[in-house]
Amino acid sequence: MEDFVGRWIGGNDRHTTATIEISIVDGQLVVCAIDGSIGELAEIRGLTYGNDEVRFAAHWSSGQTTAYRLLLSDGRLAVHFTFSDTDYLTRDLNSDGTHRWRSGVLHIAPGHSAGHSLRQAIRASGRTDDVIIFRDNLSCGPIDSEESSARLRWWASVYDEHDIDFDDFWRHVMSTPDRLVVWFGRHSAQEHAFFLALVDRLGDRPYDIIDVTGLQMPVMRPGRKPELSSPRQAVSLINEEELASLLGTERVMTSPERDDAARRWQRLKSENAPFRIVTESGLISAPADIFDALLLERATKDWRKVARVIGETMGHNMEPYIQVGDLMLLTRIVALVDQGKLMAHGDPWLMRKCEVRLPD
């Protein structure tokens, strides 16, 4: 039975599959199954074991139950899943051969790019923290409802491939016993909105924050003295090495800070504007046509690919704040075509194929 003890991880990336932790407590085998994508701990049911195999069912908050059969194979853990799938995990060990265990720290990342880089930074640092990614962008669209279904319906109206269960995120964050570390940058509308919404949802629960706004990171160039980078605007723009250097710098979110952030989010929810943008005074509501003039400035009387117009609009308006992404600018291109303010050659929803120009 002791041969099964350890933290078992998959392949070269600890986060591609469930991590299995097995320990012995008071002579009994204890199993933990941890979702690699969101860090959720499953409820373990029907655990049975002997010297040769371990069997159990992992029940996840989504309602899904996965049956596992664990066998040892050449120093690896052979994991047989429901539907006869098989994966092989290796024991996670420290350099001195002792077992490595899950740290009980959950980092909350404001978007896929930030989450991917943060996972790589944590892995490179030799830590066993988990990362959960917030996949919504609350700087745009309706925010007056707490129901995730309202956001999903809105996303479906503008992007037919957007099919994410936001409830999984909220269920896990609200129920996990892990220590939470929230990452964000106030100069990104997406990350700022994420932060305010999260603070409002978490209420009085204690957590730590890493605010990257304005951070200047050391830059080393061959043959030159060390320099400082330009002030950082967002977690999504910080590379893995720089993120790794920030691990352990978190601080407690104070009660006055929580109260102020929650009030700001409640005001934004009551206004329920099409966009939210960053200003010197913080995040404010903005109308649907807030970016139209910028798009029209990048259009000409000559035909230009929609992707070029959007790319130049973003490139010329990234300082000092990151306000909007390409998808929402695409929706405004479509609106401008419908209004006759732009002419289109092709389907404007196809940004890399369609061309637009100003009317004569």
C-alpha positions as CSV (number, residue, x, y, z in Angstrom):
1,M,0.0,0.0,0.0
2,E,2.9,2.4,0.8
3,D,4.1,2.2,-2.8
4,F,1.0,4.3,-3.8
5,V,1.9,7.1,-1.5
6,G,2.9,10.4,-3.2
7,R,1.7,13.3,-5.3
8,W,1.3,12.0,-8.9
9,I,1.4,14.4,-11.8
10,G,0.9,14.0,-15.5
11,G,3.7,14.3,-18.1
12,N,5.7,17.5,-18.5
13,D,2.7,19.7,-17.6
14,R,1.2,19.3,-14.1
15,H,-2.0,21.0,-15.3
16,T,-3.0,18.9,-18.3
17,T,-4.9,16.3,-16.2
18,A,-6.1,15.6,-12.7
19,T,-3.3,15.3,-10.1
20,I,-3.6,12.5,-7.6
21,E,-2.3,12.7,-4.0
22,I,-2.2,9.6,-1.9
23,S,-1.2,9.5,1.8
24,I,-1.7,7.2,4.8
25,V,-3.4,8.7,7.8
26,D,-3.9,6.6,11.0
27,G,-3.2,3.5,8.9
28,Q,-5.9,4.3,6.3
29,L,-5.3,5.3,2.7
30,V,-6.4,8.9,1.9
31,V,-6.9,10.0,-1.7
32,C,-7.2,13.5,-3.2
33,A,-8.1,14.2,-6.9
34,I,-7.3,17.7,-8.0
35,D,-8.6,19.1,-11.3
36,G,-5.6,20.4,-13.3
37,S,-7.4,23.2,-15.0
38,I,-9.2,24.9,-12.0
39,G,-7.6,23.3,-9.0
40,E,-10.8,21.9,-7.6
41,L,-10.6,19.1,-5.1
42,A,-13.1,16.3,-5.9
43,E,-15.3,14.5,-3.4
44,I,-13.9,11.0,-3.2
45,R,-16.5,8.2,-3.1
46,G,-16.3,4.4,-2.8
47,L,-12.6,4.2,-2.0
48,T,-11.2,0.7,-1.9
49,Y,-7.6,-0.5,-2.0
50,G,-5.2,-3.3,-1.6
51,N,-1.5,-3.9,-2.3
52,D,-2.0,-4.0,-6.1
53,E,-4.7,-1.4,-6.9
54,V,-6.7,1.6,-5.7
55,R,-10.3,2.3,-6.9
56,F,-12.5,5.3,-6.2
57,A,-14.9,7.7,-7.9
58,A,-14.2,11.4,-8.0
59,H,-17.3,13.6,-7.9
60,W,-16.8,17.1,-9.2
61,S,-18.9,20.3,-8.5
62,S,-20.1,20.3,-12.1
63,G,-22.0,17.1,-11.3
64,Q,-19.6,14.8,-13.3
65,T,-18.3,11.7,-11.7
66,T,-15.2,9.9,-12.9
67,A,-14.3,6.4,-11.9
68,Y,-10.6,5.7,-11.3
69,R,-8.6,2.5,-11.1
70,L,-4.9,3.0,-10.1
71,L,-2.2,0.5,-10.7
72,L,1.6,0.8,-10.4
73,S,3.6,0.3,-13.6
74,D,7.4,0.6,-13.8
75,G,7.5,3.3,-11.1
76,R,4.6,5.2,-12.6
77,L,1.0,5.3,-11.6
78,A,-1.3,3.9,-14.3
79,V,-4.6,5.6,-14.1
80,H,-7.6,3.9,-15.8
81,F,-10.6,6.2,-16.2
82,T,-14.2,5.7,-16.9
83,F,-14.7,4.7,-20.5
84,S,-11.5,2.7,-20.5
85,D,-9.2,5.7,-20.9
86,T,-5.7,5.4,-19.5
87,D,-3.1,7.9,-18.4
88,Y,0.3,7.5,-16.7
89,L,1.4,9.8,-13.9
90,T,4.8,10.2,-12.3
91,R,5.5,10.7,-8.6
92,D,6.2,14.4,-7.8
93,L,9.4,14.5,-5.7
94,N,11.7,17.1,-4.3
95,S,15.4,17.1,-5.3
96,D,16.3,15.2,-2.2
97,G,13.7,12.5,-3.1
98,T,11.1,13.5,-0.5
99,H,7.5,13.8,-1.5
100,R,6.1,17.1,-2.8
101,W,2.5,17.9,-1.8
102,R,-0.1,20.4,-2.9
103,S,0.5,23.7,-1.2
104,G,-3.1,24.7,-0.5
105,V,-2.6,28.0,-2.4
106,L,-4.9,28.9,-5.2
107,H,-3.9,31.8,-7.6
108,I,-6.8,33.5,-9.4
109,A,-5.7,34.7,-12.9
110,P,-7.6,37.4,-14.9
111,G,-7.7,35.6,-18.3
112,H,-6.3,32.8,-20.3
113,S,-3.0,34.4,-21.2
114,A,-2.3,35.5,-17.6
115,G,-3.3,32.1,-16.3
116,H,-1.0,30.2,-18.7
117,S,2.0,32.3,-17.9
118,L,1.3,32.1,-14.2
119,R,1.1,28.3,-14.3
120,Q,4.5,28.2,-16.1
121,A,6.0,30.6,-13.6
122,I,4.8,28.5,-10.6
123,R,6.1,25.3,-12.2
124,A,9.5,26.8,-13.0
125,S,9.7,28.0,-9.3
126,G,9.2,24.5,-8.0
127,R,6.0,25.3,-6.3
128,T,2.9,23.2,-6.1
129,D,0.3,26.0,-6.0
130,D,-2.8,25.8,-8.2
131,V,-4.1,28.3,-10.7
132,I,-7.7,29.0,-11.7
133,I,-8.5,31.2,-14.7
134,F,-11.4,33.6,-14.9
135,R,-12.4,33.3,-18.6
136,D,-15.0,36.0,-18.8
137,N,-14.3,39.6,-19.8
138,L,-16.5,41.9,-17.7
139,S,-15.3,45.1,-19.3
140,C,-18.0,44.6,-21.9
141,G,-21.6,43.4,-22.1
142,P,-24.3,43.2,-19.5
143,I,-23.4,42.8,-15.8
144,D,-26.6,43.5,-14.0
145,S,-27.3,39.8,-13.3
146,E,-25.4,37.4,-11.0
147,E,-26.6,34.5,-13.3
148,S,-23.9,33.2,-15.5
149,S,-26.5,32.2,-18.0
150,A,-27.1,35.9,-18.8
151,R,-23.5,36.4,-19.7
152,L,-23.4,33.2,-21.8
153,R,-26.5,34.3,-23.7
154,W,-24.8,37.7,-24.4
155,W,-21.5,36.1,-25.5
156,A,-23.5,33.7,-27.8
157,S,-25.0,36.7,-29.5
158,V,-21.6,38.1,-30.5
159,Y,-19.4,35.0,-30.7
160,D,-20.9,31.6,-31.6
161,E,-17.9,29.7,-30.4
162,H,-18.1,31.0,-26.8
163,D,-19.2,28.0,-24.7
164,I,-17.7,28.2,-21.2
165,D,-19.3,27.3,-17.9
166,F,-18.6,30.3,-15.8
167,D,-20.4,28.7,-12.8
168,D,-17.6,26.2,-12.4
169,F,-15.3,29.1,-11.6
170,W,-17.6,30.7,-9.1
171,R,-18.5,27.4,-7.4
172,H,-14.8,26.6,-6.9
173,V,-13.7,30.0,-5.7
174,M,-16.5,30.4,-3.2
175,S,-16.1,26.9,-1.7
176,T,-12.4,26.1,-1.8
177,P,-10.5,26.0,1.6
178,D,-7.4,27.1,-0.2
179,R,-5.6,30.4,0.5
180,L,-6.5,32.7,-2.4
181,V,-4.1,35.0,-4.2
182,V,-5.7,37.4,-6.7
183,W,-3.7,38.8,-9.6
184,F,-4.7,41.9,-11.6
185,G,-3.6,45.1,-13.2
186,R,-5.8,48.3,-12.8
187,H,-4.7,49.7,-16.1
188,S,-6.4,46.9,-18.1
189,A,-10.2,47.3,-18.3
190,Q,-10.6,43.5,-18.4
191,E,-8.4,42.9,-15.4
192,H,-9.8,45.8,-13.4
193,A,-13.4,44.7,-14.0
194,F,-12.5,41.1,-13.0
195,F,-10.9,42.4,-9.8
196,L,-13.9,44.5,-8.8
197,A,-16.4,41.8,-9.5
198,L,-14.4,39.2,-7.6
199,V,-14.1,41.5,-4.6
200,D,-17.8,42.0,-4.6
201,R,-18.5,38.2,-4.8
202,L,-16.0,37.2,-2.1
203,G,-17.4,39.5,0.5
204,D,-15.6,39.2,3.9
205,R,-13.6,36.2,3.0
206,P,-9.9,36.9,3.5
207,Y,-7.5,36.8,0.5
208,D,-4.3,38.2,-0.7
209,I,-3.7,40.3,-3.8
210,I,-0.9,41.0,-6.2
211,D,-1.6,44.3,-8.0
212,V,0.9,44.7,-10.9
213,T,-0.2,48.2,-11.9
214,G,2.8,50.4,-12.6
215,L,5.4,47.8,-11.7
216,Q,8.8,48.3,-13.4
217,M,10.7,45.0,-13.8
218,P,14.5,44.7,-14.1
219,V,15.6,44.3,-17.8
220,M,19.0,42.8,-18.6
221,R,20.4,43.4,-22.1
222,P,23.8,42.1,-23.3
223,G,26.5,44.7,-23.0
224,R,24.3,47.2,-21.2
225,K,23.6,48.2,-17.6
226,P,20.4,46.8,-16.0
227,E,17.4,48.9,-16.8
228,L,13.8,49.1,-15.6
229,S,11.0,48.2,-17.9
230,S,8.1,50.5,-18.8
231,P,5.3,50.4,-16.1
232,R,3.3,47.3,-16.4
233,Q,-0.4,47.6,-17.1
234,A,-1.7,44.1,-16.8
235,V,-0.8,40.5,-15.6
236,S,-1.4,39.3,-19.2
237,L,1.6,41.4,-20.4
238,I,4.1,40.1,-17.9
239,N,6.3,37.1,-18.9
240,E,6.8,34.0,-16.9
241,E,10.2,34.9,-15.4
242,E,8.9,38.3,-14.2
243,L,5.7,36.6,-12.7
244,A,7.9,34.1,-10.9
245,S,9.8,37.0,-9.3
246,L,6.5,38.3,-7.9
247,L,5.5,35.0,-6.2
248,G,5.5,35.6,-2.5
249,T,4.9,39.3,-2.8
250,E,1.2,39.2,-2.2
251,R,-0.4,41.3,0.5
252,V,-3.7,41.2,2.4
253,M,-6.7,43.0,0.9
254,T,-7.8,45.4,3.7
255,S,-11.4,45.9,4.7
256,P,-11.6,49.6,3.4
257,E,-10.2,48.4,0.1
258,R,-12.8,45.7,-0.2
259,D,-15.6,48.0,0.7
260,D,-14.5,50.6,-1.9
261,A,-14.1,48.0,-4.7
262,A,-17.5,46.5,-3.9
263,R,-19.2,49.9,-4.0
264,R,-17.5,50.7,-7.3
265,W,-18.7,47.4,-8.8
266,Q,-22.2,47.8,-7.5
267,R,-22.4,51.2,-9.2
268,L,-21.1,49.8,-12.5
269,K,-23.7,47.0,-12.3
270,S,-26.5,49.5,-11.7
271,E,-25.4,51.5,-14.8
272,N,-25.0,48.3,-16.8
273,A,-23.4,50.0,-19.8
274,P,-22.1,48.3,-22.9
275,F,-18.5,49.0,-22.0
276,R,-16.3,49.8,-19.0
277,I,-13.1,51.7,-19.5
278,V,-10.1,52.8,-17.3
279,T,-9.6,56.4,-16.4
280,E,-7.4,58.2,-13.9
281,S,-10.3,57.9,-11.4
282,G,-10.8,54.2,-11.9
283,L,-13.2,52.1,-14.0
284,I,-16.2,53.9,-15.4
285,S,-19.1,53.0,-17.7
286,A,-19.0,53.9,-21.4
287,P,-21.5,53.8,-24.3
288,A,-21.5,51.3,-27.1
289,D,-19.9,53.8,-29.6
290,I,-17.0,54.8,-27.3
291,F,-14.4,53.3,-29.7
292,D,-16.1,54.1,-33.0
293,A,-14.1,57.3,-33.6
294,L,-10.8,55.5,-33.1
295,L,-11.8,52.8,-35.6
296,L,-12.9,55.4,-38.2
297,E,-9.5,57.2,-37.8
298,R,-7.7,54.0,-38.9
299,A,-10.0,53.5,-41.9
300,T,-9.3,55.2,-45.2
301,K,-10.9,55.7,-48.6
302,D,-8.9,52.7,-49.7
303,W,-9.9,49.1,-49.0
304,R,-8.2,47.7,-45.8
305,K,-8.6,44.4,-44.1
306,V,-10.7,44.6,-41.0
307,A,-8.0,42.9,-39.0
308,R,-5.6,45.7,-40.0
309,V,-8.0,48.4,-39.0
310,I,-8.6,46.7,-35.6
311,G,-4.9,46.0,-35.1
312,E,-3.9,49.6,-35.7
313,T,-6.7,50.9,-33.5
314,M,-5.4,48.7,-30.6
315,G,-1.8,49.5,-31.3
316,H,-2.3,53.2,-31.2
317,N,-4.4,53.2,-28.1
318,M,-2.6,50.9,-25.7
319,E,-1.1,53.7,-23.6
320,P,-1.6,54.3,-20.8
321,Y,-4.5,51.9,-20.6
322,I,-5.6,48.7,-22.2
323,Q,-9.2,49.3,-22.9
324,V,-10.6,46.7,-25.3
325,G,-9.8,43.6,-27.3
326,D,-10.2,42.7,-30.9
327,L,-13.5,40.8,-30.7
328,M,-15.4,43.8,-29.2
329,L,-13.8,46.1,-31.8
330,L,-15.0,43.7,-34.5
331,T,-18.6,44.1,-33.2
332,R,-18.2,47.8,-33.6
333,I,-16.9,47.4,-37.2
334,V,-20.0,45.4,-38.0
335,A,-22.2,48.1,-36.4
336,L,-20.4,50.9,-38.4
337,V,-21.0,48.9,-41.6
338,D,-24.7,48.6,-40.7
339,Q,-24.9,52.3,-40.0
340,G,-23.3,53.1,-43.4
341,K,-20.3,54.8,-41.8
342,L,-18.0,52.1,-43.3
343,M,-18.4,50.2,-46.6
344,A,-17.5,46.4,-46.6
345,H,-16.3,44.1,-49.2
346,G,-17.3,40.7,-47.8
347,D,-18.7,39.6,-44.5
348,P,-17.4,42.1,-41.8
349,W,-17.5,39.3,-39.2
350,L,-14.6,37.7,-41.0
351,M,-11.9,40.1,-40.0
352,R,-9.0,38.5,-41.9
353,K,-10.9,38.2,-45.2
354,C,-13.3,41.2,-45.3
355,E,-12.1,44.7,-46.3
356,V,-13.6,48.0,-45.3
357,R,-13.2,51.6,-46.3
358,L,-14.8,55.0,-45.7
359,P,-17.7,55.9,-47.9
360,D,-17.2,58.3,-50.8
